[in-house]
Each structure stands twice: as structure tokens, then as C-alpha cells.
């Protein structure tokens, strides 16, 4: 694909994603409709389908573009400070970034029916494979430098950390008034503490071990960023 044509597709995709994000921020996932997104972007309905095959795919693309931006902050942080690749620090940053991004927050708190529709989309299924491998590679990189407790199964760590983190994302409606009013940073600190105590060594590792793991950690996050980018832009991302 010619560079100018790809740039045009990318620009048009961004305009449509901006329009979808505007609707999503105002009304939530259930009210996002292809017709309204096309109207706000000033194009015909068929133009939207040139990029994404249905509204679920479009919603995933909106969230994926936010995930790309979030992962870019994570990668930059690890490049600057390798200790940011530690499991508890990564998940703390992930939580704060997601909760401070209205688009991602609206996806995380979507109703179960909406979440089921999104998780069942073929592009989400493909992404899940990349996410599993990236998470495993991250965990293996940390374990290889003794940045996790010895003897932990990588699959068990991945499952448990995802379950714990999702619990922090979704717990607010079930908490007491005090719990619902806690700051994002406070919640992130509690999440980080649970992860650190559950999976990381009691004694703080030396910085050189984090530095040794950093290239593999960054590579895992870059591959995941690429997968999210492909969902967001499709052929325009190539």
C-alpha cells in the first residue's frame, strides 16, 4: 500500500475513532451506533465498514487505540527506569492509566452482556493469544532474573494477577461508601501491595536484575502494542 494512501486511511480511521470515543464518553458502550459515528465524522455509514465490520469491532478499535497509548507510557517508563517492569509496578501503572482514561474505564465497567459481545469478537480472540504470550514472556523475563518468588508457575501467576487486577477494576459498585470514594492512586497502591506480597521476593532485588530483564519486558510490551494497534487501525497500521 502506498505511503500516502496508508496515511489517508490512518487519518480517516482516527477521525472515526474520535467520533466513536465522543459518543462512548457521553453515553457508554450500549449507545454507540455506526450511524451516529458516521454522522459525527461527516462520512457515510459504509465508510465505517471499510475499517471495522460491526459496532463491536469499532468499540474494540476505540479501546485498542487507548491501549496503544497506555502501553507507550509503560514502555517509556521501563526504558527510563527498569524497575517499572516489576510486576507490581507495571500493574499499578496499568491500573492508574486505565482508570484515568475515560474510554478504557467505560469498557471495563460495561455491563456483562456488552462485555460478552466484545470478548467474543474474532479480533478479540486473536488479541487474546498475543496478550497471553506477552504476559507469559513478561513473567518469564522476571522469573529468569529472580524477580519473582521461586517455584511459581507462570500460568498460575498470569491467571492470578489478571483476576486480582480485574477485581480492583470492577469492585467499586460493591464497596461501601468509603471504598467507592477512594482515589485511583490509593486503589493502585493497594493493588501493587497485594501483587508484590503475593508474587515477588521479600527482599528487594538489586537494580541490575531489573535492568537485565528490561529488554525482554520491553519486547513483550512492544509486541502487545503492535497487536492493539492492528485492531485499532487494521490495514492502516501496516
C-alpha positions in Angstrom: 0.0 0.0 0.0 1.4 3.4 -1.0 2.5 5.6 1.9 0.1 8.4 1.1 -2.8 6.1 0.8 -1.9 4.4 4.2 -1.6 7.9 5.7 -5.1 8.8 4.4 -6.6 5.6 5.8 -4.9 6.2 9.1 -6.2 9.8 9.3 -9.7 8.7 8.4 -9.6 5.9 11.0 -8.5 8.4 13.6 -11.4 10.7 12.7 -13.9 7.9 13.0 -12.3 6.7 16.3 -12.5 10.2 17.7 -16.2 10.3 16.8 -16.8 6.9 18.4 -14.9 7.9 21.5 -17.0 11.1 21.8 -20.2 9.0 21.8 -18.7 6.4 24.1 -17.6 9.0 26.7 -21.0 10.6 26.7 -23.4 7.7 26.8 -21.4 4.4 27.3 -20.9 1.4 25.1 -24.5 0.5 24.7 -25.4 3.7 22.8 -22.6 3.6 20.3 -24.1 3.1 16.8 -22.4 3.0 13.4 -24.9 5.6 12.0 -24.1 8.1 14.8 -20.4 7.7 14.5 -20.5 8.2 10.7 -22.7 11.3 11.1 -20.3 12.9 13.6 -17.3 12.1 11.4 -19.1 13.6 8.4 -19.0 10.4 6.3 -21.4 7.8 5.1 -22.2 4.7 7.1 -20.4 2.5 4.6 -17.1 4.3 5.2 -17.1 3.0 8.8 -17.4 -0.6 7.5 -14.3 -0.1 5.3 -12.4 -0.2 8.6 -14.4 -2.3 11.0 -17.0 -4.9 10.3 -19.5 -4.1 13.0 -20.1 -1.9 16.1 -18.4 -4.4 18.4 -15.3 -4.3 16.2 -15.4 -0.5 16.3 -15.7 -0.4 20.1 -12.7 -2.7 20.3 -10.8 -0.4 18.0 -11.6 2.6 20.2 -10.4 0.8 23.3 -7.4 -0.6 21.4 -6.2 2.8 20.4 -6.3 3.8 24.1 -4.4 0.7 25.0 -1.7 1.6 22.5 -1.2 5.0 24.2 -1.2 3.3 27.6 1.4 0.8 26.6 3.6 3.5 25.1 3.7 5.1 28.6 4.6 1.8 30.1 7.4 1.1 27.6 8.8 4.6 28.1 8.7 4.2 31.8 10.6 0.9 31.7 13.2 2.4 29.3 13.7 5.2 31.8 13.6 3.1 35.0 13.9 -0.7 34.6 12.2 -1.3 38.0 9.0 -0.1 36.3 8.9 -3.6 34.7 8.4 -5.2 38.1 5.1 -7.0 38.2 3.6 -4.8 41.0 4.8 -1.6 39.4 3.6 -2.5 36.0 0.1 -3.4 37.2 0.0 -0.3 39.3 0.7 1.9 36.3 -1.7 -0.2 34.2 -4.5 0.5 36.7 -3.8 4.2 37.0 -3.5 4.7 33.2 -6.7 2.8 32.5 -8.7 4.5 35.3 -7.6 7.9 34.1 -8.7 7.2 30.6 -12.5 7.5 30.3 -12.7 5.3 27.2 -10.9 2.4 28.9 -12.8 2.9 32.1 -16.1 2.8 30.3 -15.1 -0.5 28.7 -14.0 -2.1 32.0 -17.3 -1.2 33.7 -19.5 -2.2 30.7 -22.5 -4.5 31.6 -21.9 -8.3 31.3 -23.9 -8.6 28.0 -21.7 -5.9 26.3 -18.5 -7.4 27.7 -19.5 -10.9 26.4 -20.2 -9.4 22.9 -16.8 -7.7 22.9 -14.9 -10.7 24.1 -16.4 -12.9 21.5 -15.4 -10.9 18.5 -12.8 -12.6 16.3 -10.3 -9.8 16.5 -10.5 -10.0 20.3 -9.8 -13.7 20.1 -6.7 -13.1 18.1 -5.6 -10.4 20.5 -6.0 -12.8 23.5 -3.4 -15.1 22.0 -0.9 -12.2 21.8 -1.8 -11.0 25.3 -1.3 -14.4 26.8 2.2 -14.7 25.2 3.2 -11.2 26.1 2.1 -11.8 29.7 4.0 -15.1 29.8 7.1 -13.6 28.3 7.0 -10.7 30.9 6.6 -13.2 33.7 9.4 -15.5 32.4 11.7 -12.5 32.0 11.1 -11.5 35.6 11.4 -15.1 36.9 14.6 -15.5 34.9 16.2 -12.7 36.9 14.8 -13.9 40.2 12.3 -11.0 40.4 9.5 -13.4 41.3 9.3 -15.9 44.2 10.9 -19.2 43.2 8.8 -22.1 42.1 5.9 -20.2 40.8 4.2 -21.5 37.6 4.0 -18.7 35.0 0.4 -19.7 34.0 -0.7 -19.5 37.6 0.9 -16.1 38.1 -0.8 -14.8 34.9 -4.2 -16.1 35.9 -4.0 -14.8 39.5 -2.7 -11.4 38.6 -5.4 -10.9 36.0 -8.1 -12.0 38.4 -6.8 -9.7 41.1 -6.4 -6.7 38.8 -9.8 -7.1 37.3 -11.3 -7.3 40.8 -9.8 -3.9 41.5 -11.3 -2.5 38.3 -14.8 -3.9 38.9 -15.2 -3.8 42.7 -16.3 -0.2 43.1 -20.1 -0.8 42.8 -19.9 -3.5 45.5 -17.9 -1.5 48.1 -19.1 0.6 51.0 -19.5 4.4 50.6 -15.9 4.8 51.9 -14.5 2.3 49.5 -16.3 3.8 46.5 -14.7 7.1 47.3 -11.1 6.0 47.4 -8.8 7.7 45.0 -7.4 5.9 41.9 -3.9 6.2 43.3 -4.9 4.8 46.7 -6.5 1.8 44.9 -3.5 1.4 42.7 -1.2 1.3 45.7 -3.3 -1.4 47.4 -3.2 -3.4 44.1 0.6 -3.1 43.9 1.0 -4.2 47.5 -1.2 -7.3 47.0 0.8 -8.2 43.9 4.2 -7.5 45.5 3.4 -9.6 48.6 1.9 -12.4 46.6 4.5 -13.0 43.9 7.7 -11.1 44.4 10.7 -11.7 46.7 10.5 -10.4 50.3 14.0 -8.9 49.9 14.1 -6.0 47.4 16.1 -7.2 44.3 19.1 -5.1 43.1 18.6 -2.7 40.2 20.9 -4.7 37.9 18.5 -7.6 37.9 15.7 -5.3 36.7 18.0 -3.9 34.1 18.8 -7.4 32.8 15.1 -8.2 32.5 14.1 -4.9 30.9 14.9 -5.7 27.2 12.7 -8.8 27.2 10.0 -7.0 29.2 10.0 -4.1 26.6 9.9 -6.6 23.7 6.8 -8.3 25.2 5.1 -4.9 25.6 6.0 -3.8 22.1 4.6 -6.9 20.6 1.4 -6.3 22.5 1.3 -2.7 21.5 1.5 -3.8 17.9 -1.4 -6.2 18.3 -3.6 -3.5 19.8 -2.5 -1.1 17.0 -3.6 -3.6 14.4 -7.0 -3.9 15.9 -7.3 -0.1 16.1 -6.3 0.7 12.5 -6.3 -2.6 10.6 -4.7 -2.2 7.2 -3.8 1.4 8.0 -1.5 0.1 10.7 0.6 -1.9 8.3 
